[in-house]
């Protein structure tokens, strides 16, 4: 379910957000076609049925509660609903993600497919899952601890039942993982947070208590016994790479009268080599179960060689490729306006007046689809001082540049924070998109507009498709995007692995 009916909602904010998403999806395409939406204040029989199918209400008697719950947008919701029902050919399947009945139909269809099955731990907003599903995998379970990430994941993966996307601490579910993962799994993927790399005085740094979640990831692998494992992490994990290899090689699983073990290897990859318009280094571990290495004549080292060979054929893209064919925006100059949609500063859901396949990079990330919407393209608030700094800096210049010395608020800390301000190069791959952008985006200043990157531009740099909607508060969208694995990177790794399943 994407909706809990109004009589049983556990999160009113989430319910309202999805109602507003529905309204905007209807309104945007109406605007695109220059059609006015007639005002409706009393629901018809067909509208009531549609609300039941969506899951917004359980029965007609819930309408009074619905009106009270969504208050000032009730009539706007009814008007959008009525317009959709009379113009369904205009929308196709664009609203299916917000309809419980249609999601269930899709899930039944997906359940009958014979795609390789995967589990995604520490799934975040779904970068790994997005890439793997594009490559032909089927997610059977995903887990993350961040509520907003789970919300985004559920919306964008309608093929997976919502109760199979669990918001929970992995430490609480590993011991009874069989209650959640009820079928044989081909691959487990994930990026467990690891932080204890500086404790060089310890014999095994990876055993640092701060890396506890990694240990639970290993325990999950033991209990699920997948054919393949992909684990991704930061470059800093290289200092414990051999210790991680030891942990994987010590896995021994007794299952159905057989004993299983894993061979494992790791590589440091840069996403730019996967056709992503970003310099982003990620450490990738691949483990393969012993029976698969034998029957498929494949080792992790050979798999990495094939991934590297595939990368040799990929073109390299610069930041400009990700920033083309999208509306220019002005930064809001008044505090508190970041969540307010308007034509000049952008919208959470807006009309796409540009070609979503306008260059080869966009064609790749959008899978050659023409998309009517642009999501999360909203500029961030910019103070007077920052606006002046943004304006003065040229591409490639940072906080130490003398032309901003007279207004630089962090001049006394330039030795430590020289990259606090950085104007991005348009003709080079983007610097790494990070979760820190939720704090400020001063290190990711747009190369030729006086503002920082929008969440949508950051998502394009991460190779998310333009119709991947990030839910939640504006600043949390940056966190979701920055923590993700680039989609095209995940897709290419998945494509190579799929050949051996």
C-alpha angles and dihedrals in degrees: 000000000000091000130046107206115259092254092060106033115144096187116039093184091056091046092052092046092056092047088053091048089054092049093049094047089056095042096047095056090044089054090048090055092042091239120145117226110230116231115253125183103166119058120232125222090261091051092051090051090050091051089053091049090049090050094237092122133019096205140359088264089070093068093089091052091045091054091050093046099050093030111169096028096049096099091042090054092049091049092051091047093050092047092050093051091053094043103037093138088063093058104039106179096336093113098040093100088066095051120086094200094052092045090054090051090052091047092052089051092047091049090061094055122099098222119143111269126236141186121209119203121188083016097169112183090339110265095145093042092048092054094044094048090049086055091053105268125136120222113221097175137009131181138190136156098220112090095208091051091052089049092053093044094052093049094050096043104055090158089071121071110247092236087061089062101071127194101208144113109268088226089067098050108038095081091058100027090137088074089064104029104051102165139054110281126214098196141011117203133181150123110237112199112254121184112155100091097121097063093097092158091070120092091226112025092187088067090065107129089239088068093057093118090059088057091054090050089056089048090052090054090052091053098043097039098202124188092238137020127199117189122179130191146150125297089252089071089074087087090067098031095114091048089054089050088054090053093052093045090052092060112113118174127190110206132157091346094308134104119227131194136169138239113208141187137167140214135188107230132186114217091220088074090058093060094267118138092230141081100231122150118206129177110228124196121193121191123186126196114245096243090054094049088054101042096039097036091230133133129186089251092053090046091054090050090055091048090051091048090051090050091056088069095052121102118232117239132202129216091263089067090061095044098052125099097025131107118273111238141197120225115245109252097194120076117244094032098100093094093044116096121222139150097254101045098032142247141257087234117019143158115277105224092171137076108270087202095042094132135017094261093054090044089055098048093043094045090238092296125144106230124199095198138060115204131204094001098145126133121234126241113272124198122222092255094049092045089056092046091049090050096050099045121089124211112292095019123124143188093293094063111122094222090073098036092107094057103027106126094196099044093125089059100043092117090063103028104032089136092053084105120031130159109214124236112244094202096051132062111276120262114252116299105229137190087240087079086083086070095048137326097219091121091056105053114169110255096233110007121074097247142062125270117288120232089255093053090048089049091052089052086053087050096243112154115255092246093058101111119207110209128202134051117343097249092048090060088068090053092051093048096043094052094050130102110242107264097225090050090053091045095055094047089048093049092056094045092048091065089068098048 
